[in-house]
């Protein structure tokens, strides 16, 4: 698993595989719960979910995804800022 964060776009990509993602995968937007304004996309390849893309990530993801109640898998590359205007922690 690998997580990348683009602070300029405030977007996170969560890769659920270390395999190289090839062109031709399907990207499907997910409907958020009622009352939540969010844009999340699931990336599918060969009938498997291989990743997620989250816009406005600092508002919708835990600041430390690896520490959000899950054991830290190898390959976590960055932490998300704690809120708008914060810088990426490393």
C-alpha positions as CSV (number, residue, x, y, z in Angstrom):
1,X,0.0,0.0,0.0
2,X,1.2,3.5,-0.8
3,X,-0.3,6.9,-0.2
4,X,0.6,10.1,-2.0
5,X,-0.6,13.6,-1.3
6,X,-0.5,16.6,-3.6
7,X,-0.8,19.7,-1.3
8,X,-1.5,22.1,-4.2
9,X,-4.5,20.0,-5.4
10,X,-5.3,18.9,-1.8
11,X,-5.7,15.4,-3.3
12,X,-4.6,12.0,-2.0
13,X,-4.1,8.8,-4.0
14,X,-4.3,5.6,-2.0
15,X,-2.8,2.7,-3.9
16,X,-3.9,-0.7,-2.6
17,X,-1.3,-2.6,-4.6
18,X,2.4,-2.2,-5.3
19,X,1.8,-3.5,-8.9
20,X,2.1,-0.9,-11.6
21,X,-1.3,0.4,-12.5
22,X,-1.8,0.2,-16.3
23,X,-3.9,2.4,-18.5
24,X,-7.4,1.0,-19.1
25,X,-8.5,0.7,-15.5
26,X,-12.0,1.9,-14.6
27,X,-12.4,4.9,-12.3
28,X,-15.8,5.1,-10.7
29,X,-17.0,8.0,-8.6
30,X,-18.5,7.1,-5.2
31,X,-21.6,8.7,-3.7
32,X,-20.7,10.2,-0.3
33,X,-23.2,9.9,2.6
34,X,-26.1,12.3,2.6
35,X,-25.0,15.8,3.7
36,X,-21.3,15.2,3.0
37,X,-19.7,17.1,0.1
38,X,-16.8,14.9,-1.0
39,X,-15.3,13.6,-4.3
40,X,-13.9,10.1,-4.0
41,X,-13.1,7.8,-6.9
42,X,-12.5,4.0,-6.8
43,X,-10.0,2.7,-9.3
44,X,-10.7,-0.8,-10.6
45,X,-8.5,-3.1,-12.5
46,X,-9.2,-6.7,-13.4
47,X,-12.3,-6.7,-11.2
48,X,-10.3,-5.6,-8.2
49,X,-10.2,-2.3,-6.3
50,X,-6.6,-1.1,-6.8
51,X,-6.9,2.5,-5.5
52,X,-8.8,5.5,-4.3
53,X,-8.5,9.1,-5.2
54,X,-9.8,11.7,-2.7
55,X,-10.2,15.4,-3.4
56,X,-10.3,17.9,-0.5
57,X,-8.3,15.2,1.3
58,X,-7.3,17.2,4.3
59,X,-11.0,17.5,5.2
60,X,-11.9,13.9,4.5
61,X,-9.0,11.7,5.6
62,X,-7.4,11.2,8.9
63,X,-4.1,13.3,9.1
64,X,-2.1,10.1,9.7
65,X,-3.9,7.3,7.6
66,X,-1.5,4.7,8.9
67,X,-2.2,5.6,12.5
68,X,-6.0,5.7,12.1
69,X,-6.6,2.4,13.9
70,X,-4.7,0.3,11.4
71,X,-1.2,-1.2,11.6
72,X,1.3,0.7,9.6
73,X,1.9,-1.2,6.4
74,X,5.3,-0.8,4.7
75,X,5.5,1.9,2.0
76,X,3.4,4.7,3.7
77,X,5.1,7.7,2.1
78,X,3.4,10.7,3.6
79,X,1.0,12.1,6.1
80,X,-1.8,14.4,5.3
81,X,-1.9,17.9,6.7
82,X,-4.1,18.4,9.8
83,X,-6.3,20.9,8.1
84,X,-6.4,23.6,5.4
85,X,-3.2,25.6,5.2
86,X,-1.0,23.0,6.9
87,X,2.0,21.5,5.2
88,X,2.7,17.9,4.5
89,X,4.3,16.0,7.3
90,X,7.0,13.4,6.5
